[in-house]
Amino acid sequence: MTATRLAGLSLCATTIFAQTTTDSLDAIAKKIIAQERVVGASVLLARGNQILLHKSYGFADLGLETPTKPETVYHVVGPMMPLTGAAIMQQVERGKLSLEDPISKFIPEFPQQGHRVTIRQLLNHTSGIVDYHYLGDPIDATSRQPKALDEVMALYSGKRWVNEPGTKWDWSISGFQLLVAILERVTGQSYEDYMQQNILGPAGVKSTSYCDDFTLTPGLSHSYRKVGNGYVEAHENDMAYNTDLRYCSTVGDLFEIWRAVTGPQKLIRPETLKMMSAVEGPAEHMSAQDPKMHYGLALTLNHEDDHRSVGQHGSLLGYSGCLYDFPDDQFTVVVLTNTEGQNAYAIGRALARAALNLPELPKPASQQDSPLAGDPVSALEGKQFTGTFVLNADKVPANLHDSFAQYRRTYRVFDENGRILIQPLGQGAERLLKLPDGTFTMRSSAKTRISFVLRDGRAVSMRMSSPGGLELVGDRVGDGDPQTFHQQLR
């Protein structure tokens, strides 16, 4: 057989193998997206510079049935944190910052209550500062309300310390809000301008932008949350949170930015990336469920079996994101979706394991809710439950962060023209549905269980049990009228 013919056979075999690999990865993506009930997603997998899969699924706009594209834009939740970390480390490299600098050097107005917090502790989530995202009313009731940086800081400054700084790892995006403020004060630039000039511009990306109430973002998908077995648009405002959560991008851009940070362009030095990818102290004990998961500096040090990875995943604003790099395998996975929950991480894990020839993970229990009609509640019976209730965490399960110990959420139960409704502060009201066992639930979260303690024909306390394990309990603080209800934010 001639050399030419051998070469042709070799090329054919390589093409078939590549096609089979792409087809199998595509099938896995479709399977997990359906399993996770994701409205729309874009994925990118690469081994080195070779793109194994770059594809989109589902809808960017469910109402108009507009399909996603590989270049569909999403709010980036999760993968922006390593980029904020890279920006801070650039300032460390340039001698403008030290990891051991106390934050009081740059933000003297932040009340430290006798504690000393360093920049390192902000980066590795060992600062002990409470995460405002888990405080309940302060953010949940105002998640549609735009805020300036000092208003975001006011959500958590002065709150009780979660842990003594440097003694325990506990997730806190409050620390990243402080890092943004420090970066701006050290450089004299806005976060947006600094990132464009020092990260995004050098990476050569065109579809990544700062997106807020004053900008129109071309190609941006709508965001969704699940209600029962359907979906509704998510209406959280990115300007209610950190500045670094106000970014939109594509999977392709995120891949290019990551390559610029870690590859030939080296937006940070190799030794800096090595430092960010190293675990130390209490950040070694990041997860009670997975002792092999650790945290570095703005990077989750993760793994699939014995294949180590670095990156970040997250979910907020009705979006989900995941970017993990497997340095020993020269493999990168990026997933962005427009549906609430850690579904991008689930998709990314499944694709990474397939590409690494690892067995599939067990299928999780069904997340779908059974349709509920609710037993009838008479007007007389309903009046027993009316009132405003302030609920706090009864106890914090091991799978949740310590900040939840300060969680507080206000609800009112009230009669609206013969209908018994329940309303969380800052959100819409919905029917309170009675179950056969005498407890209640609601259509938006059918697996949540609500019960009341009655005394002399009147509810004096309320308990709410969520599927995530958080038990909320609290007393009736007054009537379910608007005045009593809204004064809880004052």
C-alpha positions as CSV (number, residue, x, y, z in Angstrom):
1,M,0.0,0.0,0.0
2,T,1.4,3.4,-1.0
3,A,2.3,6.1,1.5
4,T,-0.3,8.4,-0.1
5,R,-3.0,5.8,0.5
6,L,-1.8,5.3,4.1
7,A,-1.9,9.0,4.7
8,G,-5.5,9.1,3.3
9,L,-6.6,6.3,5.6
10,S,-5.0,7.9,8.6
11,L,-6.7,11.2,7.8
12,C,-10.1,9.4,7.4
13,A,-9.7,7.6,10.7
14,T,-8.8,10.9,12.5
15,T,-11.8,12.6,11.0
16,I,-14.2,9.8,12.0
17,F,-12.8,9.8,15.6
18,A,-13.1,13.6,15.8
19,Q,-16.7,13.5,14.5
20,T,-17.6,10.7,16.9
21,T,-16.2,12.6,19.8
22,T,-18.1,15.7,18.9
23,D,-21.3,13.8,18.4
24,S,-21.0,12.1,21.8
25,L,-20.2,15.3,23.6
26,D,-23.1,17.0,21.9
27,A,-25.4,14.1,23.0
28,I,-24.2,14.5,26.6
29,A,-24.8,18.3,26.6
30,K,-28.4,17.7,25.3
31,K,-29.0,15.1,28.0
32,I,-27.8,17.2,30.9
33,I,-29.5,20.4,29.6
34,A,-32.8,18.5,29.5
35,Q,-32.2,16.9,32.9
36,E,-31.4,20.3,34.5
37,R,-34.4,22.0,32.7
38,V,-32.3,24.7,31.2
39,V,-34.0,27.2,28.8
40,G,-30.9,28.1,26.8
41,A,-27.1,27.3,27.0
42,S,-23.9,27.7,25.1
43,V,-20.9,25.5,25.7
44,L,-17.3,25.4,24.6
45,L,-14.8,22.6,25.2
46,A,-11.2,22.7,24.1
47,R,-8.1,20.5,24.4
48,G,-5.2,22.9,24.1
49,N,-6.0,25.0,21.0
50,Q,-8.3,22.4,19.5
51,I,-12.0,23.2,19.9
52,L,-13.9,19.9,20.6
53,L,-17.3,21.4,20.9
54,H,-18.7,24.9,20.5
55,K,-22.4,24.8,20.3
56,S,-25.7,26.3,21.6
57,Y,-28.9,24.7,22.8
58,G,-32.4,25.9,23.6
59,F,-33.7,29.4,23.6
60,A,-32.2,32.8,24.2
61,D,-35.8,34.2,24.3
62,L,-38.4,31.6,25.4
63,G,-41.4,33.9,24.7
64,L,-40.3,34.5,21.1
65,E,-38.8,31.1,20.7
66,T,-35.5,32.7,19.6
67,P,-32.8,30.0,19.5
68,T,-29.5,30.4,21.2
69,K,-26.3,30.7,19.2
70,P,-22.7,29.8,20.0
71,E,-22.1,33.6,20.2
72,T,-25.2,34.3,22.4
73,V,-24.4,36.7,25.3
74,Y,-25.1,35.9,28.9
75,H,-24.6,37.7,32.2
76,V,-21.4,36.1,33.6
77,V,-21.9,34.8,37.2
78,G,-19.0,32.9,38.6
79,P,-16.2,33.1,36.0
80,M,-15.7,36.8,36.5
81,M,-14.3,36.3,40.0
82,P,-11.0,34.8,38.8
83,L,-10.7,37.8,36.4
84,T,-11.2,40.2,39.3
85,G,-8.5,38.2,41.1
86,A,-6.2,38.5,38.2
87,A,-6.7,42.3,38.1
88,I,-5.8,42.5,41.8
89,M,-2.7,40.3,41.3
90,Q,-1.6,42.6,38.5
91,Q,-1.4,45.4,41.1
92,V,0.5,43.1,43.4
93,E,3.0,42.4,40.5
94,R,3.3,46.1,39.9
95,G,4.0,46.9,43.6
96,K,0.8,48.8,44.2
97,L,-0.6,46.3,46.6
98,S,0.6,43.6,48.9
99,L,-1.4,40.5,49.8
100,E,-0.8,41.3,53.4
101,D,-2.0,44.9,53.2
102,P,-4.9,45.5,55.6
103,I,-8.0,46.7,53.9
104,S,-8.2,49.6,56.3
105,K,-5.2,51.1,54.3
106,F,-7.5,51.6,51.3
107,I,-11.1,51.6,52.8
108,P,-10.7,53.2,56.2
109,E,-14.4,53.9,56.5
110,F,-15.3,50.1,56.5
111,P,-16.1,49.2,60.1
112,Q,-13.8,46.3,61.1
113,Q,-15.1,46.1,64.6
114,G,-11.7,45.4,66.0
115,H,-10.7,42.9,63.4
116,R,-7.8,43.0,60.9
117,V,-8.6,41.8,57.4
118,T,-6.0,41.5,54.6
119,I,-6.3,41.5,50.8
120,R,-5.3,37.9,50.8
121,Q,-8.2,37.0,53.1
122,L,-10.6,38.8,50.7
123,L,-9.3,36.8,47.8
124,N,-9.4,33.4,49.5
125,H,-12.7,33.9,51.4
126,T,-11.3,33.7,54.9
127,S,-12.0,37.3,55.9
128,G,-14.9,36.4,58.2
129,I,-17.0,39.2,56.6
130,V,-20.7,38.2,56.2
131,D,-21.9,37.6,52.6
132,Y,-24.7,40.1,52.0
133,H,-26.1,37.7,49.4
134,Y,-27.2,35.4,52.2
135,L,-28.7,38.0,54.5
136,G,-32.2,37.7,53.2
137,D,-34.2,40.9,53.3
138,P,-31.4,43.4,52.8
139,I,-30.7,42.0,49.3
140,D,-33.7,39.8,48.4
141,A,-36.1,42.6,49.1
142,T,-34.1,45.1,47.0
143,S,-32.8,42.8,44.2
144,R,-34.6,44.8,41.6
145,Q,-33.2,48.1,42.9
146,P,-30.0,49.6,41.4
147,K,-27.3,50.5,43.9
148,A,-24.1,52.5,43.9
149,L,-21.0,50.8,45.4
150,D,-21.5,52.5,48.8
151,E,-25.1,51.2,48.9
152,V,-23.9,47.7,48.2
153,M,-21.3,48.0,51.0
154,A,-24.0,49.3,53.4
155,L,-25.9,46.0,53.0
156,Y,-23.3,44.2,55.1
157,S,-21.0,46.8,56.8
158,G,-21.7,46.8,60.5
159,K,-23.1,43.3,60.5
160,R,-21.9,40.6,62.9
161,W,-18.6,39.0,61.9
162,V,-19.1,35.4,60.7
163,N,-15.7,34.1,61.8
164,E,-12.4,35.6,63.1
165,P,-10.4,36.6,60.0
166,G,-8.0,33.9,58.8
167,T,-9.5,31.1,60.9
168,K,-12.1,29.5,58.6
169,W,-13.1,29.4,54.9
170,D,-16.6,30.7,54.2
171,W,-17.8,32.1,50.8
172,S,-18.4,35.8,50.8
173,I,-19.0,38.0,47.7
174,S,-18.8,40.9,50.1
175,G,-15.1,40.5,49.9
176,F,-15.1,40.9,46.1
177,Q,-17.1,44.1,46.4
178,L,-14.3,45.4,48.7
179,L,-11.7,44.2,46.2
180,V,-13.4,46.2,43.4
181,A,-13.3,49.3,45.7
182,I,-9.6,48.8,46.5
183,L,-8.8,48.3,42.8
184,E,-10.5,51.5,41.9
185,R,-8.8,53.5,44.6
186,V,-5.3,52.1,43.9
187,T,-5.5,52.6,40.1
188,G,-7.6,55.8,40.0
189,Q,-9.8,54.1,37.4
190,S,-13.3,52.7,37.4
191,Y,-13.5,48.9,37.5
192,E,-15.0,49.0,33.9
193,D,-12.1,51.1,32.5
194,Y,-9.4,49.1,34.3
195,M,-10.8,45.7,33.1
196,Q,-11.1,46.9,29.5
197,Q,-7.5,48.3,29.4
198,N,-5.8,45.5,31.3
199,I,-7.8,42.3,30.8
200,L,-10.4,42.5,28.0
201,G,-8.6,44.7,25.5
202,P,-5.3,42.7,25.7
203,A,-7.3,39.5,25.3
204,G,-8.7,40.8,22.0
205,V,-12.4,40.0,22.8
206,K,-15.2,41.9,21.2
207,S,-18.4,40.5,22.8
208,T,-17.6,41.1,26.5
209,S,-18.9,44.3,28.0
210,Y,-19.9,46.0,31.2
211,C,-23.7,45.8,31.1
212,D,-25.9,47.9,33.4
213,D,-29.0,50.0,33.3
214,F,-27.3,52.5,31.0
215,T,-26.2,50.2,28.3
216,L,-27.8,48.1,25.6
217,T,-26.1,44.7,25.2
218,P,-26.4,43.2,21.7
219,G,-27.2,39.5,21.6
220,L,-28.0,39.3,25.4
221,S,-30.3,36.4,26.2
222,H,-33.2,36.8,28.6
223,S,-32.9,35.2,32.0
224,Y,-35.3,32.7,33.6
225,R,-36.2,31.1,36.9
226,K,-38.3,27.9,37.4
227,V,-41.8,28.2,38.7
228,G,-43.5,24.8,39.1
229,N,-42.9,22.9,35.9
230,G,-42.6,26.1,33.9
231,Y,-40.4,29.3,33.7
232,V,-40.8,33.0,34.3
233,E,-38.4,35.8,33.5
234,A,-36.0,36.6,36.3
235,H,-36.1,40.3,37.2
236,E,-33.1,40.8,39.5
237,N,-31.0,43.8,38.5
238,D,-27.3,43.3,38.2
239,M,-26.8,46.8,39.5
240,A,-28.1,45.6,42.9
241,Y,-24.9,43.6,43.3
242,N,-21.1,44.0,43.0
243,T,-19.7,45.8,40.0
244,D,-17.9,42.7,38.9
245,L,-21.3,41.0,38.5
246,R,-22.3,43.6,35.9
247,Y,-20.5,41.8,33.0
248,C,-21.9,40.0,29.9
249,S,-20.0,37.7,27.6
250,T,-20.0,34.6,25.4
251,V,-18.4,31.2,26.0
252,G,-15.9,32.0,23.2
253,D,-14.8,35.3,24.7
254,L,-14.4,33.7,28.2
255,F,-12.2,31.0,26.7
256,E,-10.0,33.7,24.9
257,I,-9.8,35.7,28.1
258,W,-8.7,32.7,30.1
259,R,-6.1,31.9,27.5
260,A,-4.8,35.4,27.7
261,V,-4.5,35.2,31.5
262,T,-2.8,31.8,31.4
263,G,-1.3,31.5,28.0
264,P,1.3,33.2,25.8
265,Q,0.0,36.7,26.5
266,K,0.4,36.1,30.2
267,L,-1.7,38.9,31.6
268,I,-0.3,37.7,34.9
269,R,3.1,36.0,35.4
270,P,3.2,32.2,35.6
271,E,4.4,32.4,39.2
272,T,1.4,34.6,40.0
273,L,-1.0,32.0,38.5
274,K,0.8,29.3,40.5
275,M,0.3,31.3,43.7
276,M,-3.4,31.8,42.9
277,S,-3.7,28.1,42.2
278,A,-2.2,27.0,45.6
279,V,-4.2,26.3,48.7
280,E,-3.1,27.4,52.2
281,G,-4.5,27.5,55.7
282,P,-8.3,27.2,56.3
283,A,-9.0,27.5,52.5
284,E,-8.0,23.8,52.3
285,H,-11.2,23.0,54.1
286,M,-13.7,24.5,51.6
287,S,-16.3,21.8,51.4
288,A,-17.6,19.4,54.1
289,Q,-19.1,17.3,51.2
290,D,-15.9,17.1,49.1
291,P,-12.6,17.2,51.1
292,K,-10.6,17.3,47.8
293,M,-12.1,20.7,46.8
294,H,-10.1,23.7,48.0
295,Y,-9.8,27.4,47.4
296,G,-6.8,29.4,46.2
297,L,-6.8,33.1,45.5
298,A,-10.1,33.9,43.6
299,L,-10.0,30.4,42.2
300,T,-11.8,27.2,43.2
301,L,-9.3,24.3,43.2
302,N,-11.6,21.6,42.0
303,H,-11.3,18.1,40.4
304,E,-13.0,15.4,38.5
305,D,-11.8,12.2,40.2
306,D,-8.0,12.6,40.1
307,H,-7.9,15.2,37.4
308,R,-7.4,18.6,39.0
309,S,-9.0,21.8,37.8
310,V,-9.0,25.5,38.5
311,G,-11.8,27.9,37.8
312,Q,-15.2,29.0,39.2
313,H,-18.9,28.4,38.8
314,G,-21.9,30.3,40.1
315,S,-25.5,31.4,39.6
316,L,-27.4,34.6,40.2
317,L,-29.7,37.0,38.3
318,G,-31.4,34.1,36.5
319,Y,-28.1,33.1,34.9
320,S,-25.5,30.3,35.5
321,G,-21.8,30.1,34.6
322,C,-19.0,27.7,34.7
323,L,-15.3,27.9,33.6
324,Y,-12.8,25.2,34.6
325,D,-9.4,24.5,33.3
326,F,-7.7,21.2,33.7
327,P,-4.0,22.2,33.5
328,D,-2.5,18.7,33.6
329,D,-4.8,17.6,30.8
330,Q,-4.6,20.9,28.8
331,F,-8.4,20.9,28.7
332,T,-10.9,23.7,29.3
333,V,-14.7,23.8,29.6
334,V,-16.9,26.9,29.5
335,V,-20.7,26.9,30.0
336,L,-23.1,29.8,30.2
337,T,-26.9,29.4,30.6
338,N,-29.9,31.7,31.1
339,T,-31.6,29.7,33.8
340,E,-31.2,30.0,37.6
341,G,-29.4,27.3,39.6
342,Q,-26.0,25.6,39.3
343,N,-26.9,23.9,36.0
344,A,-23.9,25.3,34.1
345,Y,-21.6,23.5,36.6
346,A,-23.6,20.3,36.1
347,I,-23.3,20.6,32.3
348,G,-19.6,21.4,32.6
349,R,-18.9,18.5,34.9
350,A,-20.7,16.0,32.6
351,L,-18.8,17.3,29.5
352,A,-15.4,17.4,31.3
353,R,-15.9,13.8,32.5
354,A,-16.8,12.6,29.1
355,A,-13.8,14.3,27.5
356,L,-11.5,12.9,30.2
357,N,-13.0,9.4,29.7
358,L,-14.4,9.3,33.2
359,P,-17.6,7.5,34.2
360,E,-20.9,9.5,34.3
361,L,-22.0,10.9,37.6
362,P,-25.2,9.5,39.1
363,K,-28.4,11.1,37.9
364,P,-29.7,13.5,40.6
365,A,-33.2,13.2,42.0
366,S,-35.9,14.8,39.8
367,Q,-36.2,18.5,40.4
368,Q,-39.7,18.8,38.9
369,D,-42.6,19.8,41.1
370,S,-46.0,18.0,40.9
371,P,-48.8,20.3,39.8
372,L,-50.7,21.6,42.9
373,A,-54.3,22.9,43.1
374,G,-54.5,23.2,46.8
375,D,-57.4,22.4,49.1
376,P,-60.0,25.1,49.7
377,V,-59.4,27.6,52.5
378,S,-62.4,29.3,53.9
379,A,-62.3,33.1,54.6
380,L,-62.8,32.4,58.3
381,E,-59.9,29.8,58.3
382,G,-57.7,32.1,56.3
383,K,-58.1,34.9,58.7
384,Q,-56.3,32.8,61.3
385,F,-53.1,32.9,59.4
386,T,-53.0,36.5,58.4
387,G,-50.2,38.7,59.7
388,T,-46.6,39.8,59.1
389,F,-43.9,37.3,60.1
390,V,-40.2,37.8,60.4
391,L,-38.4,34.5,59.9
392,N,-34.8,33.7,60.8
393,A,-32.6,30.6,60.2
394,D,-33.5,28.0,62.9
395,K,-30.1,26.4,62.2
396,V,-27.6,26.4,59.4
397,P,-27.1,23.0,57.7
398,A,-23.5,21.9,57.0
399,N,-24.0,22.3,53.2
400,L,-24.8,26.1,53.6
401,H,-22.5,29.0,54.4
402,D,-22.1,30.4,57.8
403,S,-23.5,33.8,56.7
404,F,-27.0,32.1,56.7
405,A,-26.9,32.4,60.5
406,Q,-27.8,36.0,60.0
407,Y,-30.5,35.3,57.3
408,R,-33.8,37.2,57.9
409,R,-36.8,37.1,55.6
410,T,-40.1,38.9,56.0
411,Y,-43.4,37.5,54.8
412,R,-47.0,38.7,55.1
413,V,-50.1,36.5,54.8
414,F,-53.2,38.4,53.9
415,D,-56.7,38.3,52.5
416,E,-57.1,39.9,49.1
417,N,-60.8,39.8,48.1
418,G,-61.3,36.4,49.5
419,R,-58.0,34.9,48.4
420,I,-55.3,34.1,51.0
421,L,-52.0,35.3,49.7
422,I,-48.4,35.1,50.8
423,Q,-45.8,37.7,49.9
424,P,-42.1,38.0,50.6
425,L,-40.8,41.5,51.1
426,G,-39.9,43.1,47.8
427,Q,-41.5,40.5,45.6
428,G,-45.0,39.6,44.2
429,A,-47.8,37.9,46.2
430,E,-49.2,34.5,45.3
431,R,-51.8,32.1,46.5
432,L,-51.1,30.1,49.7
433,L,-52.0,26.5,48.8
434,K,-53.3,24.2,51.5
435,L,-52.1,20.6,51.5
436,P,-54.0,17.5,52.8
437,D,-51.7,17.3,55.8
438,G,-52.7,20.8,56.9
439,T,-49.4,22.5,55.9
440,F,-49.2,25.0,53.0
441,T,-47.0,25.6,50.0
442,M,-47.0,27.9,46.9
443,R,-46.8,27.4,43.2
444,S,-43.4,29.0,42.8
445,S,-41.8,26.5,45.1
446,A,-44.1,23.5,45.5
447,K,-41.6,21.5,47.6
448,T,-41.5,24.3,50.3
449,R,-43.6,23.5,53.3
450,I,-45.2,26.3,55.5
451,S,-46.8,25.7,58.8
452,F,-48.2,27.9,61.6
453,V,-48.6,27.7,65.3
454,L,-52.0,28.9,66.4
455,R,-53.0,30.4,69.7
456,D,-56.5,31.5,70.5
457,G,-57.5,31.2,66.9
458,R,-54.6,33.3,65.6
459,A,-51.2,32.4,64.1
460,V,-48.4,33.5,66.4
461,S,-45.5,32.0,64.5
462,M,-44.6,30.5,61.1
463,R,-42.2,27.9,59.9
464,M,-40.9,27.5,56.4
465,S,-38.9,24.4,55.3
466,S,-37.1,24.6,51.9
467,P,-35.8,21.7,49.8
468,G,-32.2,23.1,50.3
469,G,-32.4,22.3,54.0
470,L,-32.8,25.8,55.3
471,E,-35.4,26.0,58.1
472,L,-36.9,29.4,58.7
473,V,-38.9,30.2,61.8
474,G,-40.2,33.4,63.3
475,D,-43.0,35.2,65.1
476,R,-45.9,37.3,64.0
477,V,-44.9,40.9,64.4
478,G,-48.2,42.5,63.4
479,D,-51.0,42.6,61.0
480,G,-50.5,41.8,57.3
481,D,-51.1,45.4,56.3
482,P,-48.7,47.3,54.0
483,Q,-47.5,49.6,56.7
484,T,-46.4,46.9,59.1
485,F,-45.0,44.9,56.2
486,H,-42.8,47.6,54.6
487,Q,-41.5,49.1,57.8
488,Q,-39.4,45.9,58.2
489,L,-36.8,47.4,55.8
490,R,-36.4,50.6,57.8
